Amino acid sequence: VQLQASGGGSVQAGGSLTLSCAASGRTFSSYNTAWFRQAPGKEREFVASLSGSGSTTYYEDSVKGRFTISRDNAKNTAYLQMSSLKLEDTAVYYCAASLYWRGSSSSGYNYWGQGTQVTVSS
């Protein structure tokens, strides 16, 4: 499966942004999807994941209540709705997919999209 992330941009603190991850190549609904992010000088970190059916979600503690991961299998697209954005949310955001893994470890994901930059300013 090929993944294409989009929707990044610049936003003021407290604002909202929605990222999209368009998938092509295979049956998207079979894949668990996730979002990771990497800030300058830091390691890539888990943000959220979603099962192929959309029934199970996991979130990193710092984004709980602010971010929502979702998917539209008919459109082969996953989303990350981000609200109440903070300066520390600034990072390059990556979408990832796996047939068997939906945990927080990046090593479990076989497919990655290119990153999309999110910049939160004061």
C-alpha positions as CSV (number, residue, x, y, z in Angstrom):
1,V,0.0,0.0,0.0
2,Q,1.2,3.5,-0.8
3,L,0.5,6.3,1.6
4,Q,0.3,10.1,0.9
5,A,0.0,12.5,3.8
6,S,-1.3,16.0,3.3
7,G,-2.9,18.8,5.2
8,G,-0.1,20.2,7.1
9,G,0.5,23.9,7.5
10,S,1.0,26.8,9.9
11,V,-1.6,27.5,12.6
12,Q,-1.7,29.6,15.8
13,A,-1.8,28.0,19.2
14,G,-5.3,26.9,20.1
15,G,-6.2,26.4,16.4
16,S,-7.2,23.3,14.5
17,L,-5.9,21.4,11.6
18,T,-6.9,18.1,9.9
19,L,-4.3,15.9,8.3
20,S,-5.2,13.3,5.6
21,C,-3.5,10.1,4.6
22,A,-4.6,8.8,1.2
23,A,-3.9,5.2,0.5
24,S,-3.6,3.3,-2.8
25,G,-2.6,-0.1,-4.0
26,R,-4.4,-2.6,-1.8
27,T,-7.5,-3.0,0.4
28,F,-7.1,-0.2,2.7
29,S,-9.7,-1.5,5.2
30,S,-7.4,-4.4,6.0
31,Y,-4.7,-2.1,7.3
32,N,-4.4,-0.6,10.8
33,T,-3.2,3.0,10.4
34,A,-1.3,5.3,12.6
35,W,0.1,8.8,12.9
36,F,3.5,9.5,14.2
37,R,5.4,12.8,14.5
38,Q,9.0,14.0,14.7
39,A,10.0,17.3,16.1
40,P,13.4,18.8,15.2
41,G,16.1,17.0,17.2
42,K,13.8,14.5,18.6
43,E,12.9,10.9,17.9
44,R,9.8,10.0,16.0
45,E,6.9,9.4,18.4
46,F,3.5,7.7,18.3
47,V,0.5,10.0,18.1
48,A,-2.5,7.7,17.4
49,S,-3.6,4.5,15.8
50,L,-6.8,3.0,14.4
51,S,-7.8,-0.5,13.5
52,G,-8.8,-1.3,10.0
53,S,-12.5,-1.4,10.9
54,G,-12.2,1.9,12.7
55,S,-13.5,0.3,15.9
56,T,-10.3,0.5,18.1
57,T,-8.2,3.6,18.7
58,Y,-5.1,4.4,20.7
59,Y,-3.8,7.8,21.6
60,E,-0.6,9.1,23.1
61,D,-1.4,10.7,26.4
62,S,-0.5,14.3,25.4
63,V,-3.0,14.3,22.5
64,K,-5.9,12.6,24.2
65,G,-9.0,14.8,24.1
66,R,-7.4,17.1,21.5
67,F,-6.7,14.8,18.5
68,T,-9.1,12.4,16.8
69,I,-8.0,9.7,14.4
70,S,-10.6,8.4,11.9
71,R,-10.8,6.8,8.5
72,D,-13.1,6.6,5.5
73,N,-12.5,3.2,3.9
74,A,-14.7,4.0,1.0
75,K,-12.3,6.9,0.2
76,N,-9.1,4.9,1.2
77,T,-8.2,7.8,3.5
78,A,-7.3,8.2,7.2
79,Y,-7.5,11.5,9.0
80,L,-6.0,13.1,12.1
81,Q,-8.2,16.0,13.4
82,M,-6.1,18.2,15.6
83,S,-7.6,20.8,17.9
84,S,-6.4,23.0,20.7
85,L,-3.0,22.9,19.1
86,K,0.0,23.7,21.3
87,L,3.5,24.9,20.4
88,E,4.8,21.5,21.3
89,D,2.7,19.9,18.6
90,T,5.0,21.4,16.0
91,A,6.5,18.5,14.1
92,V,6.6,16.6,10.8
93,Y,3.6,14.2,10.9
94,Y,3.8,10.8,9.2
95,C,1.1,8.3,8.5
96,A,1.8,4.6,8.6
97,A,0.0,1.3,8.0
98,S,0.3,-2.3,9.0
99,L,-1.7,-5.4,8.4
100,Y,-1.0,-6.8,11.9
101,W,0.2,-4.1,14.2
102,R,-1.6,-1.1,15.7
103,G,0.6,-0.4,18.7
104,S,2.8,2.6,19.4
105,S,6.1,1.2,18.2
106,S,7.0,2.5,14.8
107,S,8.9,-0.7,14.0
108,G,5.6,-2.5,13.7
109,Y,4.5,-0.5,10.7
110,N,5.5,-1.6,7.2
111,Y,4.3,1.3,5.1
112,W,4.9,4.9,5.6
113,G,3.9,8.1,3.8
114,Q,6.0,11.1,3.4
115,G,5.8,13.6,6.2
116,T,3.7,16.7,6.3
117,Q,4.8,19.7,8.4
118,V,2.7,21.1,11.1
119,T,3.9,24.4,12.7
120,V,2.1,25.9,15.7
121,S,3.0,29.4,16.5
122,S,2.1,31.7,19.4
